[in-house]
Amino acid sequence: MVGSSWPGAVLCGGASARMGRDKALVPYQGVPMAARVAAALREGGCAPVVAIGGDAAGLPAVGLAVVPDCWPGQGPVGGVLTALAEWPDAQVVMVVSCDVPLLTAATVRAVLRALVAAPDAFVAVAVAGRVQPLCAAWRPAAGPALLAAFEAGERRMLAVLDRLPSVQVSVDAQDVQNVNAVGDLRQ
């Protein structure tokens, strides 16, 4: 894995209903959450790193190019599909939600390594007590199966993961702790 680099995507297109404003740009410990996640992806070996969906004016201001979500408002499965379509020839694409601001490079590397080491798996997913489907490394070859599930109406990431050969990676729970509401910012 030394010297390798894989594309990274920060999912930023959610409604942020519980937060009351765009989570991607909400500061966590002084830095917008999407920028924190992007920094962990870069440090963990991902390049380039882009935002999928979200604020097309605000995200570039914090250093992220924006790839428009091909399925806006349809949930994270559409965001993952968009990321995989952006890099169809990549060996691996790391996809993480913008609301895990304590993500570390070590977790990114562990998830990437797990997928690279499992040639028959389509996805490696972080696990911290439970599966964290929005911190995962994907093979673009998963795209057709993911698209078939999406076109059949499936929008739940866990249900999609159940359909794909995968590997689970134990990670520190803090690294994948979601910040969904204003009260979570104080933790």
C-alpha positions as CSV (number, residue, x, y, z in Angstrom):
1,M,0.0,0.0,0.0
2,V,3.0,2.3,0.4
3,G,3.0,4.8,-2.5
4,S,-0.6,3.9,-3.5
5,S,-3.3,6.5,-3.8
6,W,-7.0,6.0,-4.2
7,P,-9.8,8.6,-4.9
8,G,-11.8,9.7,-1.9
9,A,-15.3,11.1,-1.7
10,V,-17.0,13.0,1.1
11,L,-20.8,12.6,0.9
12,C,-22.3,16.1,1.5
13,G,-25.7,15.9,-0.1
14,G,-27.9,15.1,2.8
15,A,-30.8,17.1,4.1
16,S,-29.2,17.8,7.5
17,A,-32.7,17.9,9.0
18,R,-31.6,17.2,12.6
19,M,-28.8,19.7,12.4
20,G,-31.1,22.5,11.0
21,R,-28.4,23.6,8.5
22,D,-25.9,22.1,6.1
23,K,-23.8,19.7,8.2
24,A,-20.9,19.7,5.8
25,L,-20.1,23.3,6.5
26,V,-20.8,23.3,10.2
27,P,-17.6,23.9,12.2
28,Y,-16.4,21.1,14.5
29,Q,-13.6,22.3,16.7
30,G,-13.2,25.3,14.4
31,V,-13.1,23.4,11.1
32,P,-16.0,22.6,8.8
33,M,-16.9,18.9,9.1
34,A,-16.5,18.2,5.4
35,A,-13.0,19.7,5.5
36,R,-12.0,17.6,8.5
37,V,-13.2,14.4,6.8
38,A,-11.4,15.4,3.6
39,A,-8.2,16.0,5.5
40,A,-8.3,12.5,7.1
41,L,-8.9,11.0,3.7
42,R,-5.9,12.8,2.2
43,E,-3.7,11.9,5.1
44,G,-4.9,8.3,4.8
45,G,-3.8,8.0,1.2
46,C,-6.7,9.3,-0.9
47,A,-6.2,11.6,-3.8
48,P,-8.0,13.3,-5.3
49,V,-10.6,14.0,-2.7
50,V,-14.0,15.6,-3.7
51,A,-17.3,16.4,-2.2
52,I,-20.3,14.5,-3.7
53,G,-23.3,16.8,-3.7
54,G,-23.8,19.6,-1.3
55,D,-23.2,23.3,-1.4
56,A,-21.6,24.0,-4.8
57,A,-20.4,27.5,-3.6
58,G,-19.5,26.8,0.1
59,L,-17.5,23.6,-0.3
60,P,-14.9,25.0,-2.7
61,A,-14.4,27.7,-0.2
62,V,-13.2,25.1,2.3
63,G,-10.9,23.3,-0.3
64,L,-13.3,20.7,-1.8
65,A,-14.2,20.4,-5.5
66,V,-17.8,19.4,-5.8
67,V,-19.1,16.5,-8.0
68,P,-22.9,17.0,-8.4
69,D,-24.8,14.0,-7.0
70,C,-26.5,12.2,-9.8
71,W,-29.4,11.4,-7.6
72,P,-29.9,14.4,-5.3
73,G,-32.3,13.8,-2.4
74,Q,-32.2,10.0,-2.9
75,G,-29.9,9.3,0.0
76,P,-26.4,8.0,0.4
77,V,-26.7,5.0,-2.0
78,G,-27.0,7.6,-4.8
79,G,-24.0,9.4,-3.5
80,V,-21.9,6.2,-3.5
81,L,-23.1,5.5,-7.0
82,T,-22.0,8.9,-8.1
83,A,-18.6,8.5,-6.5
84,L,-18.1,5.1,-8.2
85,A,-19.2,6.6,-11.6
86,E,-16.7,9.4,-11.1
87,W,-13.8,6.9,-11.0
88,P,-14.9,3.8,-12.9
89,D,-11.2,2.8,-13.5
90,A,-10.0,3.1,-10.0
91,Q,-9.0,0.1,-8.0
92,V,-10.7,1.4,-4.9
93,V,-12.8,4.4,-4.0
94,M,-13.1,5.5,-0.4
95,V,-16.5,7.0,0.5
96,V,-17.2,8.7,3.8
97,S,-20.1,10.8,5.1
98,C,-19.3,14.4,6.0
99,D,-20.7,14.0,9.5
100,V,-17.8,11.9,11.0
101,P,-15.4,14.8,11.9
102,L,-13.2,12.7,14.1
103,L,-12.2,10.3,11.3
104,T,-8.5,9.5,11.4
105,A,-6.0,8.6,8.7
106,A,-5.4,5.3,10.5
107,T,-9.1,4.3,10.0
108,V,-9.0,5.3,6.4
109,R,-5.8,3.3,5.8
110,A,-7.3,0.3,7.7
111,V,-10.4,0.2,5.6
112,L,-8.5,0.7,2.3
113,R,-6.0,-2.1,3.3
114,A,-8.8,-4.5,4.1
115,L,-10.4,-4.1,0.7
116,V,-7.1,-4.3,-1.2
117,A,-6.3,-7.5,0.8
118,A,-9.7,-9.1,-0.1
119,P,-9.8,-9.4,-3.9
120,D,-13.2,-11.1,-3.9
121,A,-14.9,-8.3,-1.9
122,F,-16.7,-5.4,-3.4
123,V,-16.6,-3.3,-0.3
124,A,-14.8,-3.0,3.0
125,V,-16.8,-1.3,5.7
126,A,-15.9,0.1,9.1
127,V,-17.4,-1.5,12.2
128,A,-17.4,0.0,15.6
129,G,-20.0,-1.9,17.7
130,R,-22.2,-1.8,14.5
131,V,-21.6,-1.5,10.8
132,Q,-20.8,2.0,9.7
133,P,-21.9,1.9,6.1
134,L,-20.9,5.5,5.3
135,C,-17.2,4.8,6.1
136,A,-16.3,2.3,3.4
137,A,-14.0,1.5,0.6
138,W,-15.6,0.4,-2.6
139,R,-14.5,-1.3,-5.8
140,P,-16.2,0.3,-8.9
141,A,-17.1,-3.2,-9.9
142,A,-19.8,-3.0,-7.2
143,G,-21.5,-0.3,-9.3
144,P,-23.9,-2.6,-11.3
145,A,-25.2,-4.5,-8.3
146,L,-25.5,-1.2,-6.4
147,L,-27.4,0.4,-9.3
148,A,-29.7,-2.6,-9.6
149,A,-30.6,-2.4,-5.9
150,F,-31.1,1.4,-6.2
151,E,-33.3,1.1,-9.3
152,A,-35.3,-1.5,-7.5
153,G,-36.1,1.1,-4.9
154,E,-33.5,0.2,-2.2
155,R,-32.2,3.3,-0.3
156,R,-30.9,1.7,2.9
157,M,-27.2,1.3,2.8
158,L,-27.2,-1.6,5.2
159,A,-29.6,-3.5,3.0
160,V,-27.4,-2.8,0.0
161,L,-24.3,-4.0,1.8
162,D,-26.1,-7.3,2.7
163,R,-26.3,-8.0,-1.1
164,L,-22.6,-7.5,-1.8
165,P,-19.5,-9.5,-0.9
166,S,-17.8,-7.5,1.8
167,V,-15.3,-7.4,4.6
168,Q,-15.7,-5.7,7.9
169,V,-13.0,-3.7,9.6
170,S,-13.0,-3.0,13.3
171,V,-12.2,0.6,14.0
172,D,-12.2,2.9,17.0
173,A,-15.7,4.0,17.7
174,Q,-14.7,7.7,18.1
175,D,-13.4,7.7,14.5
176,V,-16.9,7.0,13.1
177,Q,-19.0,8.9,15.6
178,N,-21.8,10.8,13.8
179,V,-22.5,14.4,14.4
180,N,-26.2,14.7,13.4
181,A,-27.6,17.5,15.7
182,V,-26.4,20.7,17.3
183,G,-26.1,18.8,20.7
184,D,-23.6,16.4,19.1
185,L,-21.2,19.4,18.5
186,R,-20.5,19.7,22.2
187,Q,-19.1,16.2,22.6
